[in-house]
Amino acid sequence: MPLDSRIAEVTDRIRERSRSTRDAYLVRMRRAADEGPARAHLTCGNQAHAYAAMGEDKAALAGGRAPNLGIVTAYNDMLSAHQPYENYPEMIRRAARAVGATAQVAGGVPAMCDGVTQGQVGMELSLFSRDVIALAAGVAMSHNVFDASVYLGICDKIVPGLVMAAASFGHVPAVFIPAGPMTSGLPNDEKSRVRQQFASGEVGRDALMAAEMASYHGPGTCTFYGTANTNQMLMEFMGLHLPGASFVNPNTPLREALTVAGVQRALSITALGNDYRPVSEILDERAFVNGIVGLMATGGSTNLVLHLPAMARAAGVILDLEDFADISAAVPLMAKVYPNGLADVNHFHAAGGLGYMIGELLSAGLLHDDTCTVAGDGLHHYTREPKLIDGTLTWEEGAGETLNDRILRPVSDPFQKQGGLRQLAGNLGRGVIKISAVSPDRHVVEAPARVFQDQSEVKAAFQRGEFTGDTIVVVRFQGPKANGMPELHSLTPMLAVLQDRGLRVALVTDGRMSGASGKVPAAIHVSPEAADGGPLSRLRDGDLVRLDAVNGTLEVVGVDLDSREPVMPDLSARQFGLGRELFQAFRDNVGPATAGAAVVI
């Protein structure tokens, strides 16, 4: 199927916009590749340090003829998604030895659990942790003794940070290896219901704790379709996973077989062999367009509107909000996974999953098939699904039709004709809104503003019963320069309560919402942020604000904002405690949300 003209137009626009930065990036990567296998340039002393503790692998490492694989791991057991990685290094070393190669843990990177820090001070470090992860992975790879790499990471900022690092070492082939989602627990809609009951005082903390523990109950990724699982989708759409690897549960024979296969594939695509596939050739403008298509077709996390531009810039590709908006207008919403529906990612995978979706989108001309991937040339490799038959891993063509049309639908009969994200622009700045879970009758909300400087103030006003009419809740000074741009997802239950009471409510903020944000309309990532003197800093209580997701506008009505002085509160209290003082340089140097809120790229 020829490429859809709308997708082609966006791709051409990105290519032209990125020409100088992409060309310069490729020159650097090809120069690094031309220098040959890295270990050949190290002194004997350099190498001896690198191999000293490697036991039975020492001879192979010193010989320098077999490929050496670098492992960058985000393991910790604070994240259920990352807990299975504890034993992966030894599994990877065994898999490498089985094909005459070696593997070493190059380094570890930090990995925050946003579920733990949600609504807490630690969330103010969350977005910046992405750039720290990129830096830490760069330190790991800087030893320069690796012919290929595998990256072990899943969750919110971890995968974007690892991709930024992999792109920076783009002459080195890389395979991203997931660990899979936890098995299904308490249904997500039931968990959400109990949260709303707690917010309104109908149940106590014991009932809330029981529901949360029944939902987040074992090893693996949280099963709702938030940022972590959106990351996993992207790694398939962009060609950095093995086909079908994303949503196989942890600690199963198929999961282990896919890990071994990922190792072997990474070792087979080095510059030492005949199928060299460096990251720099995989992560081009077509790969990022494919990723955005996947984001829209699945109704994925709004956080990726921040992460994808930062990831792309690391590979010399410049994305803009208009690219997201135009692709969203061309791509149908094909999936209904919580918070956009009742199903979780295990149900989505069973209904046909990513293989079915990629096949449908390719058939409709909505994806680039002519991409380089770790699995081979062409995204069509990702229509297949892995099977373990008599102990042997193989790939077979996936479901040719959806197995549950309440969860997954074809391009010809989607849940919505357009994707789940909209760009918003107006006299309050530029931002985005996720509407895939928002009822159509709430795509436009016009109401008086109630302006807050912190989410704790919103919670206190709710507890005092102050929200009695239609309201647009404005939470400003939540951008990257102000306090690191925390997620404000802990506001969702109380806003949902107000909405269920019949009020027309919406959120407007220069901060973020969680990838699990749902039925309450929220204009987020508003830029320029208030701390930069953006329009939100001039809003006052009672100003009439109109959020229009249909026409893509975000405006204050009947007010000349330029005639007002911006409010500039004392933000010093947000600069200390729980490590926040360590990140002042990040707050001082971070870019705008529209460019990915990046520090290091």
Secondary structure as the mmCIF struct_conf table of DSSP 4:
data_model
#
loop_
_struct_conf.conf_type_id
_struct_conf.id
_struct_conf.beg_label_comp_id
_struct_conf.beg_label_asym_id
_struct_conf.beg_label_seq_id
_struct_conf.end_label_comp_id
_struct_conf.end_label_asym_id
_struct_conf.end_label_seq_id
HELX_LH_PP_P HELX_LH_PP_P1 PRO A 2 ASP A 4
HELX_RH_AL_P HELX_RH_AL_P1 SER A 5 ARG A 17
TURN_TY1_P TURN_TY1_P1 SER A 18 SER A 18
HELX_RH_AL_P HELX_RH_AL_P2 ARG A 19 ASP A 34
TURN_TY1_P TURN_TY1_P2 GLU A 35 GLU A 35
HELX_RH_3T_P HELX_RH_3T_P1 ALA A 38 HIS A 41
BEND BEND1 LEU A 42 LEU A 42
HELX_RH_AL_P HELX_RH_AL_P3 CYS A 44 TYR A 51
TURN_TY1_P TURN_TY1_P3 ALA A 52 ALA A 53
HELX_RH_3T_P HELX_RH_3T_P2 GLY A 55 ASP A 57
HELX_RH_AL_P HELX_RH_AL_P4 LYS A 58 GLY A 63
BEND BEND2 ALA A 66 ALA A 66
STRN STRN1 ASN A 68 THR A 73
BEND BEND3 ASP A 77 LEU A 79
TURN_TY1_P TURN_TY1_P4 SER A 80 HIS A 82
HELX_RH_3T_P HELX_RH_3T_P3 GLN A 83 ASN A 87
HELX_RH_AL_P HELX_RH_AL_P5 TYR A 88 ALA A 98
TURN_TY1_P TURN_TY1_P5 VAL A 99 GLY A 100
STRN STRN2 THR A 102 GLY A 108
HELX_RH_AL_P HELX_RH_AL_P6 ASP A 114 THR A 117
TURN_TY1_P TURN_TY1_P6 GLN A 118 GLY A 119
BEND BEND4 GLN A 120 GLN A 120
HELX_RH_3T_P HELX_RH_3T_P4 VAL A 121 LEU A 125
HELX_RH_AL_P HELX_RH_AL_P7 SER A 126 MET A 141
TURN_TY1_P TURN_TY1_P7 SER A 142 HIS A 143
BEND BEND5 ASP A 147 ASP A 147
STRN STRN3 ALA A 148 LEU A 152
BEND BEND6 CYS A 155 CYS A 155
TURN_TY1_P TURN_TY1_P8 ASP A 156 LYS A 157
HELX_RH_AL_P HELX_RH_AL_P8 ILE A 158 SER A 168
TURN_TY1_P TURN_TY1_P9 PHE A 169 HIS A 171
BEND BEND7 VAL A 172 VAL A 172
STRN STRN4 ALA A 174 PHE A 176
STRN STRN5 PRO A 181 PRO A 181
HELX_LH_PP_P HELX_LH_PP_P2 MET A 182 SER A 184
BEND BEND8 LEU A 186 LEU A 186
HELX_RH_AL_P HELX_RH_AL_P9 ASN A 188 ALA A 199
TURN_TY1_P TURN_TY1_P10 SER A 200 GLY A 201
BEND BEND9 GLU A 202 VAL A 203
HELX_RH_AL_P HELX_RH_AL_P10 ARG A 205 SER A 215
BEND BEND10 TYR A 216 TYR A 216
BEND BEND11 GLY A 218 GLY A 220
STRN STRN6 THR A 221 THR A 221
BEND BEND12 THR A 223 GLY A 226
HELX_RH_AL_P HELX_RH_AL_P11 THR A 227 PHE A 237
TURN_TY1_P TURN_TY1_P11 MET A 238 GLY A 239
BEND BEND13 HIS A 241 HIS A 241
HELX_LH_PP_P HELX_LH_PP_P3 LEU A 242 LEU A 242
TURN_TY1_P TURN_TY1_P12 PRO A 243 GLY A 244
TURN_TY1_P TURN_TY1_P13 SER A 246 PHE A 247
HELX_LH_PP_P HELX_LH_PP_P4 VAL A 248 ASN A 249
TURN_TY1_P TURN_TY1_P14 PRO A 250 ASN A 251
BEND BEND14 THR A 252 THR A 252
HELX_RH_AL_P HELX_RH_AL_P12 PRO A 253 SER A 268
TURN_TY1_P TURN_TY1_P15 ILE A 269 ILE A 269
BEND BEND15 THR A 270 THR A 270
TURN_TY1_P TURN_TY1_P16 ALA A 271 LEU A 272
BEND BEND16 GLY A 273 ASN A 274
HELX_RH_AL_P HELX_RH_AL_P13 VAL A 279 ILE A 282
BEND BEND17 LEU A 283 ASP A 284
HELX_RH_AL_P HELX_RH_AL_P14 GLU A 285 THR A 298
TURN_TY1_P TURN_TY1_P17 GLY A 299 GLY A 299
TURN_TY1_P TURN_TY1_P18 THR A 302 ASN A 303
HELX_RH_AL_P HELX_RH_AL_P15 LEU A 304 ALA A 314
TURN_TY1_P TURN_TY1_P19 ALA A 315 GLY A 316
HELX_RH_AL_P HELX_RH_AL_P16 LEU A 321 ALA A 330
BEND BEND18 VAL A 331 VAL A 331
STRN STRN7 LEU A 333 LEU A 333
STRN STRN8 ALA A 335 ALA A 335
STRN STRN9 VAL A 337 VAL A 337
TURN_TY1_P TURN_TY1_P20 TYR A 338 PRO A 339
BEND BEND19 ASN A 340 LEU A 342
STRN STRN10 ALA A 343 ALA A 343
HELX_RH_AL_P HELX_RH_AL_P17 VAL A 345 ALA A 350
TURN_TY1_P TURN_TY1_P21 ALA A 351 GLY A 352
HELX_RH_AL_P HELX_RH_AL_P18 GLY A 353 SER A 363
TURN_TY1_P TURN_TY1_P22 ALA A 364 GLY A 365
BEND BEND20 LEU A 367 LEU A 367
BEND BEND21 ASP A 370 ASP A 370
STRN STRN11 CYS A 372 THR A 373
TURN_TY1_P TURN_TY1_P23 VAL A 374 ALA A 375
STRN STRN12 GLY A 376 ASP A 377
BEND BEND22 GLY A 378 GLY A 378
HELX_RH_3T_P HELX_RH_3T_P5 LEU A 379 THR A 383
STRN STRN13 ARG A 384 ILE A 389
TURN_TY1_P TURN_TY1_P24 ASP A 390 GLY A 391
STRN STRN14 THR A 392 GLU A 397
BEND BEND23 GLY A 400 GLU A 401
BEND BEND24 LEU A 403 LEU A 403
TURN_TY1_P TURN_TY1_P25 ASP A 405 ILE A 407
STRN STRN15 LEU A 408 LEU A 408
TURN_TY1_P TURN_TY1_P26 VAL A 411 SER A 412
BEND BEND25 ASP A 413 ASP A 413
BEND BEND26 PHE A 415 PHE A 415
STRN STRN16 GLN A 416 GLN A 416
BEND BEND27 LYS A 417 GLN A 418
BEND BEND28 GLY A 420 GLY A 420
STRN STRN17 LEU A 421 GLY A 426
TURN_TY1_P TURN_TY1_P27 ASN A 427 LEU A 428
STRN STRN18 GLY A 429 LYS A 434
TURN_TY1_P TURN_TY1_P28 SER A 436 ALA A 437
BEND BEND29 VAL A 438 VAL A 438
HELX_RH_3T_P HELX_RH_3T_P6 PRO A 440 ARG A 442
BEND BEND30 HIS A 443 HIS A 443
STRN STRN19 VAL A 444 PHE A 452
BEND BEND31 GLN A 453 ASP A 454
HELX_RH_AL_P HELX_RH_AL_P19 GLN A 455 GLN A 463
TURN_TY1_P TURN_TY1_P29 ARG A 464 GLY A 465
BEND BEND32 GLY A 469 GLY A 469
STRN STRN20 THR A 471 VAL A 475
BEND BEND33 PHE A 477 PHE A 477
BEND BEND34 GLY A 479 GLY A 479
HELX_RH_AL_P HELX_RH_AL_P20 PRO A 480 ASN A 483
BEND BEND35 GLY A 484 GLY A 484
STRN STRN21 GLU A 487 GLU A 487
HELX_RH_3T_P HELX_RH_3T_P7 HIS A 489 LEU A 491
HELX_RH_AL_P HELX_RH_AL_P21 THR A 492 ASP A 500
TURN_TY1_P TURN_TY1_P30 ARG A 501 GLY A 502
STRN STRN22 VAL A 505 THR A 509
BEND BEND36 ASP A 510 GLY A 511
STRN STRN23 ARG A 512 ARG A 512
TURN_TY1_P TURN_TY1_P31 GLY A 515 ALA A 516
BEND BEND37 LYS A 519 VAL A 520
STRN STRN24 ALA A 522 SER A 527
BEND BEND38 PRO A 528 PRO A 528
HELX_RH_3T_P HELX_RH_3T_P8 ALA A 530 ASP A 532
TURN_TY1_P TURN_TY1_P32 GLY A 533 GLY A 533
HELX_RH_3T_P HELX_RH_3T_P9 PRO A 535 ARG A 538
TURN_TY1_P TURN_TY1_P33 ASP A 541 GLY A 542
STRN STRN25 LEU A 544 ASP A 548
TURN_TY1_P TURN_TY1_P34 ALA A 549 GLY A 552
STRN STRN26 THR A 553 VAL A 557
BEND BEND39 GLY A 558 GLY A 558
HELX_RH_3T_P HELX_RH_3T_P10 LEU A 561 SER A 563
BEND BEND40 ARG A 564 ARG A 564
HELX_LH_PP_P HELX_LH_PP_P5 GLU A 565 VAL A 567
HELX_RH_3T_P HELX_RH_3T_P11 SER A 572 GLN A 575
BEND BEND41 PHE A 576 GLY A 577
TURN_TY1_P TURN_TY1_P35 LEU A 578 GLY A 579
HELX_RH_3T_P HELX_RH_3T_P12 ARG A 580 PHE A 583
HELX_RH_AL_P HELX_RH_AL_P22 GLN A 584 ASN A 589
HELX_RH_3T_P HELX_RH_3T_P13 ALA A 593 ALA A 595
TURN_TY1_P TURN_TY1_P36 GLY A 596 GLY A 596
BEND BEND42 ALA A 597 ALA A 597
BEND BEND43 VAL A 599 VAL A 599
#
